[in-house]
Amino acid sequence: MKRLAPAILGLLLTPLSQAETVQGSEPVPQTVTETQTLSVKDINKQLTQLIDQQQFQQAKELAEQHLDAFEGDSQFDFFYGFSAAQSGAHHEALFVFERLSDQFPQVPRYRLELARSYYFLGQLDASEAEFRLVLAQNPPNKVRATIDKFLRRIEEQRQALTPSWSALASYGGGYDSNINSSTDIDEIDLILEGTEQRVRLNDSQKETASGFYKLRGQASYSAPITKRSGFDIRIGGQRKANAKTDTYDLNSAFVQGGLQLIRGFHHWRVGGGYQQYWLSDESLQSTLSANLNWKYRMAPAWRFNSRAELRNNDNQINDDLDALQLEISAGPEYANGRFSAQSSAMISTDSADNSPLAKDIFGINLAAQYALSNESSAYSMLAWRNYEFQKKNPNDLLSNGKQRSENLTQFILGYNQQIIAHLMAYGQLSYMDNSSNIDVYQYDRLLLEAGLTLAF
């Protein structure tokens, strides 16, 4: 077998020529049609020559010229994916080798290249999982030694913190069916001075629909203190302005920071933050928080994530909303290649002397993301909350002496599409349904939003 140029990090294997196979594996499948045999053979021969001469960029460009005609031929796809990887186009290589590995799971070479693509894209869990699948096929000693080198590098990278920064700004707009999260009923029955009376709600007490625009920006920076410890800081803000009325315009700003520590499979972070909200440009609420986060790597693609947070809420409009709130959440996370998912259960309780709005909360969160291509992705989220208010509110005439109990369900579905480097278009649908044992607090809400995000 001809030996190629020194591979990336000195660990890459040589590509297969037309007649060669990975020792101990099945021959590389051929999937060309008779009408394409001559042409695809000619192109594959040219690609082999360019790769042997280490002209990877030229090989990639040649393959791209013939994608429409020959994509789907396994050997052509391999040469295209390999030349893309050697040229640094790891996203393109990833999708090629994902397809080849799905079509030909008996060929370990395709899975090796897939594992390397994940590695150079920083998806260490997915890379480790694919490498271990190849090891389970009992590959030759030389291949096993190469995989062992990668696995050691993966573990070293997991244990090290490196400086990084990110920033984004987005502008969007859309439609909100209920900007004030209010009921749509017109009349309610109240007990006034011992007599039941039917009362008609005014417009300010009922749901209001409006168009809106939204501005959002944030930036983050993290850096190591030692090899396995570091710090991070994040700042940001958001403005949502409604077209119909500015009464319910909501703005917010936050700053967060923390210290991280990595020890083996454990990742600890202790941090805190401050957040300020404004309603119609008037100060609404400030929140000071402290939190502790623990992540445990259970398997290459699985994490267990837990978090405890203590928040002090100071509401400038309604003192009954002032509370010291403790929240604990925990659940598994999964990430493997293009698909990732998170789930958690949470509990929360308010400590607020004599407040009729203090409540206990139990909830469940489910979320998933999937990369449809190099430039597009879809995501979804489902959240459910049960709110049990700790006491009756004697000052709330709308409750008729009942102690409030509510369930909130929210579903989000979104899509991202890259337009050019760093610029992405997004669209999102969000629906909320709040059910309550007190009719006036029941509502639903639909938000449709689209916009542009500039990210670095």
N, C-alpha and C positions, 0 to 999 in steps of 0.2 A: 504494500500500500504506500502510495506517495505520502510524504509528510508535508503538511501545510505550514504556513507561517506560524510563528509563536502566537498562540491564541490568547484571548483576553485573560489577564491575570495569570497567564501561563498554564491555564487549566483546561482550555477547550480541547475537545477531541477533533480529529480531522473529519471532513465530510465524506460521505460514501460516494465512490464512483459508481457507474451504472451497474457493474457486475459484482460489487463488493457488498458484504453484509456485516452486521455486527456479530462478532463471534458468539456463538451460543444462542442466536436469535433466528427467527424466520427470515427468509429473503425479503427485501423491501418490495412491497406490492407494486405492480405496474397497473395503472388504471387508464391507459390511453385508448382511444378508439382507433379503428383501422384507418379512417380517413385522416387522422391527425398524426399517425405513427411517424411518418417521415419528418414532418416539420417539427414535431416536439422532440424527436431524437436529435435533430440538428441543433435546436436551441439548447437542449440539455448538454450536448457536447460542447457548445460554446461556453455555457455556464461552468462546466467542469474545468475547462481550460483557464477561464478567468479566475476561478477560485484557486486553482493550483498555482497561479501566478500571483496570488494574494491581492488581486484587483477586485476587492469586495464591493466597492461603490459602483464600479462599472458593471459587475455582475447583477447587483440589485437593480440598476437602471435598465439593463437589458431585460431582466425578468419582468419589470413593471410594464415595459412596452408590450409584452405578450400575455399579460394577466387575463384579458378578456377571452383569449383563445385557448389558453392552456391551464388556467387555474382549475384545480381538481385532479390533475395528473400528479400522483404522489411524489415522483422524483423531481418534477419541476417545482412543486410546492416546497419540497425540502431545500432545494438549492436557493429558492427565493428567500425562505425563512432564514437560512444560514447566512446568506450574504447580507440580509437586513441586520441580523444580530451582530455580525462582524463590523458593520458600518455604524453601529450604535443605535439603530432604529429598533429598539427592543420591543416597543409596543406592536409594531408590525410583525415582528418575529413571533411574538406571543400568540397572536391570533392564528397564524399559520400552524404553529405546533400544537395549539389546542385542538384545531380541527384534525390534524394528522393523528394525534394521540387518541381522539375519540373514534376515528375511522379504523385505526390499526393498533389496538391496545397491545397486540402481541409483539410489536416492534419497539424494543426498549430505547432505541436511538432517538426516536421522536420524543419520548417522554424525558430523556436526558436533556434535549435541547429546550423542551418546555420548562424544565426545572431551572435551567440556566437563565432563560428569559425572565422568569419570576425573580430570580436572584438579583439580576442587574436592574430590575425595576424596583427593588427594595421590598418586594413581597416575600419576606423571609419564611413565613409560615407555609405559604403555598409551595415555595421552592423546596423546603424540607419534606413536605408531604410527597411531592413527586419523586424526589431522590429516594425516599424510603420505599416507594412502590417499585422502583427499579431494583433496589437491593433485594426486595422480596422475590425477584425473578432469578436470583443467583447469577449475577453477571460475571464475566471474567475478572480476574484479579486486578488487571490494569484499570478497568472501569470502576471497580470497587474502590481502588485507591484514589481515583479522581473524585468520586462521590464523597469519600471520607474527608478530603481536603475542603470541599465545599461545605460540608456539614460543620467542620471546625470553624470555618470563616463565618458561617451563619450564627453560630453560638457566640463567637467573639463580638459580632456586630450587635447582637441582642444585649450583651453586657456593657456596651459602650454608649455613651451619650455624645452627640456631636452638635456643634452650633447650627442653628437653622432659623429662618425667619419666613414669614408669609404675610400677605396683605391682600385685601379685596375691597372692592367698592361695587355696589349694585344700585340700579335704578329700575323700578318696575311700577306697574299699575294694574288696576283690575276692578272687580266688583265685590262688594261686601253686602250680603243680604240683611245683616243685623249688626250695625256698628256699635250699638249700645247693649247687645246681649240681653234683649228684653223679650217679653212674651208677645204673641200675636192676638191674644184674646181681647175682646172689647169690653166685657163686663165680668165682674166677680161678685160673689156673695160675701158680705162682711157682717159680723155681729157687733153692732154698735149700741151701747147702753142696754144690753140684754136682748136686743131685737135684731133679727136677720134682715139685712137690707142689700139690695142689688145696687152696685156702684159701677158707673161707667169710667173706664180708665181714660186719661187724657193722652194726647199724642206723645208727650215726653216719657210716658210710662210704657209705651209700646215700641215694638221693633221698628227700626229705621234703616232703610237700605240706601246705599250710596256708592258711587264710584270713589276710587282713592288712588293716590300715588304713594310709593314707599321708597325711601332712601336708606341705605345701610352701608356701613363701613367698619372694618376692623383690621387690626394688625397684631401679630404675635412674634415673640422672639424667645428662643431658648438657647442655653449654652451650658457646657459642662463646668463643674467646679473641680471634681476629680474624674477619673475614668468612669466611675459608676455612680456618680451623683451630679446633679445639676439644678438649675433654676429656670423658671419660665415666667413670662409676663404677657398679658393680653389686654388690649384696650379696644373699645368699639362703641358704636351708637347706632340708633335707628330712629327714623321719623316716619309716621304714617299719618297722612293728611287726607281728610275726607272732603269730597266735592260738595255735598249737600249742606253740611254744617261743620263748623270747627269745634263744636262743643265736645266731641269725642275724639279729637285728634290726640294721638298718643306718641310721645317721644321718650326715649330712654338712652342712657349712657352707662358704661360700666368700665371698671378696671379690675383685673384679677392677676394673681401671682401665686407662685408656689415653689416648693423644693421637691426634687425627685431623688429616689434612691433605688438602685437595682441590685438585687442579690439573688443569683440563681434564677429560679423560675418566678421570683416575686418582684413586683414593681410597686413601690410605695410612692405616694405623693401627699404632702400636707400643704394646704394653701388657704387662701382667703380672698375676699373681694368686696367691692362696694358697687351698688347699682342705684341709680336715681331715675324716677319716672316723673313725667309731666303730663297732665291732662289739660288740653286746650291751653298749653303754655303756662299753666299754673302748676306749682309743685304738688305732686300727688303722693308719692311714697319713696322713702329711701330704705335700702336693705343692706345691712352689714352682715357678712357671712364668714364662717370658718369651716373647712372641710378636710376630710381624710379619705383618701382613695387607695384601694388595694386591688391589684390585678395579679392573677395567678395563671401561669401557662400550664394547662392541663395536658395538651397535646399540640402537635404542630399547627393545627388549624383552630384550636379551641382555647378560649380564655374564660376565666371566671372573674367577673368584675363586681366589686362592692364599693359602696360609698356611704359615708355618714356626713351630714351637713347640719350645722346649727346656724339659723338665720334670725336676725333681729329686725322685724319690720316696723317701721315708724311711718304711719299714714298721716299726712298733713291735713286731710279732709275729714276723716272719720276716726276718732280715737278708739272706737270699738274694734278697728282692724289692726291696732297695735298688738303685736304678739311676738313671743320668743318661740320659734318653730324648729323642731327637730325632725329631720327626715333621714331615713335609712333605706337604701335600695341595694339589690343584689341580683345577679343573674348571669347566664352564660352568653358568650359571644362567639361567632364563627366567621372565619374569613379564609377563603380558598380561591385564589385566582380572581375571576371576574365577579364572583358572588360573595357577599358578606351579609351577616344578619346579627341582630342584637335583641336580647330579651331581658326583662327584669321585672321584679315585683318590688313595690315600695310601700312603706308606711310612714305616716307623718302625724304629729300631734302638736297642737298649739298650747302654749302656756300663757294665759292672759287673764289676769284677775278680773272676775265679774263681767267679762266680755260676752255678750250674747252671740257674737259672731265667731268665737273660738270653735275650732272643729278638729275632728280626727279624720284622717284620710287613708284609704287603702287603694292601691292602683296596680295596674299591669301595663307594661310597655312592650311593643313588638315593632321592629323596624328591619328593613331589608334594602339592599342596594345591588344593582346588577349593571355591569358595563356591557352595553350592547355592541359597542365597537370602540375603536381608538378615540373617537370624537363624541360619543353619545353614551348616556347612562340614564337609568330609571331608578326611582326610589319610592318607597312606601312606608307608612307608619300607621300603627293602630294603638291608641291609648284609651284606657278606661279608668275612671276614678269614682270611688264611692266617698261621699262627704257626709259625715254624721256630726251635726252641730251638737255641742256639749250641753247646751241648755236652751230653754225657751227664751224668746225675745219678747218681753212684756211691752216693749215700745213699738213693736211692729204690728200695726193693725191689719196688715195684709195676710198675716199668718193665722189669724183666728185662734191664737193660743196654742198652735201646734209647734212641736219641736222639729226643725227642718231636717230632712234627709234627702239627698240628691245623688244621682248617678250621671256622670258626664262621659260620653263616648266621642272620640275624635278620630277621623280617618284622613290621611294625607296621601296623595298620589302626585308624583312630580317627574319631570323630564328635563335633562340638561343636554344641550347640543353645542359643541365647540364650533365657532365661526372661523376664527383665526387664532393664532397663538395668544394665549392669555385672555381671550374674549369669548364669553359663552352666553348663549341665550337659554332662558329657563321658562318653564311653565309649571304651574302648580294648582291643584284643586284641593281644598280643605273643607270638610264637613263636620260640624259639631251638633250633637243632640244632648240637651240637658233635661233630664226628667226629675221631677220633684214631687213630694207629697203635698206641696202647696202650689196650686195651679199658676199663680202669678209669677213663680220663679221658673216655670218651664219655658224653654225656647229651643230653637234650632238656628243654625247659622251656616251659610255657604260662602266661601271666599274663592274667587277665581283670580289668579295673578299671573302675569307674564312680564319678563324684563330681561335686562342684560347685566352680566357680572364680569368685571375686570379683576382677574386674580393673578397673583405672582407668588 
